Amino acid sequence: MPIRPNASQILDNDSIRRTLDDLANSHAIERMWTRDHTLWKPDPTEIENRLGWLTVLDHMQDGLADLRTFAQASREASTTDVVLLGMGGSSLGPEVLRCTFGSSKGSPRLWVLDSTVPGWVRHVTNSIQPARTLFLVASKSGGTIEVMSLFAHFWDLIHRTKGNRGGAQFVAITDPGTGLEQLARERGFWRTFINPPDIGGRYSVLSYFGFVPAALLGLDVGKLLARALAMREACRKPSPVKRNPGAALGAMMGTMARTGRDKVTLITSPALNSFGLWVEQLLAESTGKEGTGLVPVAGEPLAAPKAYGTDRVFVYLRLKGDRNTSLDRSATALQRAGHPVLRLDLADRYDLGGEFFRWEFATAIAGHTLGIHPFDQPNVQESKDNTGRVLKEVETQGNLPSLPAVSPKQALAQLLEQAAPNRYLSILAYTTPSPQMEAALRALRKAVMLRHHLATTAGYGPRYLHSTGQLHKGGPNSGLFLELVDTMKPDVPVPGKFYTFGTLAQAQAIGDLQSLHMHQRPASHIALGRNPVGTIRSLVALLTPTKTGSSKPVAKKRAALKHRAHR
């Protein structure tokens, strides 16, 4: 869990050392723990009531026995699958736990469904045994349109399934007094877990939003909590600040951003690959405002040091015993090339509990360093409002707004004409994940890196709207945004609504595009057509240079020469 001494040379950088001194002189750590809102802004709005993540672990300690009993009851009910319906902070932490740990023997599979794309909804629907599935309806506000649309779909599915147990197959996780709490009571949900209300969604992984799925997966929730508690105690230490693991990381990220290295690029051991999904939201939504912020880069293919610009800072999360040989070489090469690299060591997967807290604390410190308020999300509502307007147009006129017809290659070329140092490309994919899609998106990111030396991010829509969407509109105007949208066919209806899941997803894509343009962000929309993976591969080919313009003629010429040599 600690920052390695031989890798902490980055903390001896003059600018970072001054930041650490400033934190000590201003008593920033002590003020954090006394919940002093002036550490960030004079106005306490959305600060005083958003610091519950500092103490929620005590609440979770009191609830451990109940969580274990609940998980055991689920297993005894022969539950085969758990489907979590959530967005952003309600879904990304559980997704990291699912990918990192999987299900223990005898525990159900966990599906995290945070999409309105019909292909994704259909895949999960077809993969479960409805009568033996438990549905977690997770929403802090209790009224998120994506979550409630998904709930309507699965409620309808359950009541059309032989042997269903109705509301007893549903569990709510929400704040007190929400519409979801009332709905759970009216529909006879099995359980409702009421979360402490003074925690923002992206800081909620160590609350019921993370621990309920963890218990159902069969994780040792006591061990996960113990690692988080140990990190919390380490983050209480005010002196020396350099030895406070959360404050040191936050000071490093904030200072590097002020000096132009605002692309926080994660390198992770293979077992930790999904951790970036959670960090993306935490950093982007917390710091991406007032024209500044940290740009988290997760899941980007590694390249040679010369492929990276001078806008990068690297954080290497290294899990002991994982396949780290090539990653160690890459991290060393980056350091030797002059890139700042900070290495964080994890003894085992349960150290994730500590990392969750470390990064929450670090993000709050980075917000102070950047002079912004890390607990609100002023621009997220814009895209929601735009989605609402687009849906209203569908309801009144029967059609989605039309977009300019531009070929995929032309749209990408026009966007990348604006490539420049310190910019980044963000790929926003409204499509269904698959191994082929993931490979195509990775290839596109690497081609852009090698050709234009740009940092690249990638997110699935509408998930990213609750993750990096705030940064896109409120952060530095350095992003280039490439929206990739599939045909949404075959579609899936939303019971009781005039719109389908496909219409909702397209409305969200159009609404976000409108919001990006309103903020003068360069953004292009590409219709992926009937072969989404093939369309993306064609974009990769556009960016991949060959010695004679095409690799195929070269291969044919070599084959012909070889044939003549054997005659």
Protein Blocks (a to p, Z undefined) as FASTA:
>chain_A
ZZcfklmmmmmpmklmmmmmmmmmnommmmmmnopaklmmmblghklmmmmmmmmmmmmm
mmmmmmmmmmmmmmmnopabdcdddehjlmmmmmmmmmmnopaehiacdddddbfbfklm
mmmmmmpcfklcccddddfklpafklmmmmmmmmmmmmmpghiahjmlpccdddehiakl
mmmmmnopabdcdddfkbcfklmmmmmklmmmmmmnopafklmmmmmmmmmmmmmpmbdf
klmmklmmmmmmmmmmmnopabccddddfklmmmmmmmmmmmmmmmngghiacdddehia
cddfklpcckbccdddddehiafklmmmmmmmmmmnopacdddddfblmlmmmmmmmmmm
mmmmmmmmnopafkbcfklmmmmmmmmmmmmmmmmnopacddddddfklmmmmmmmmgce
hiacdddddddddfklmmmmmmmmmmmmmmnopacdddddfklmmmmmmmmmmmccfbcc
dddddehiacdddehiabdfklmmmmmmmmmmmmmmmnopacddddebjmlmlmmmmmmm
mmmccfkopaklmmmmmmmmmmmmmZZ
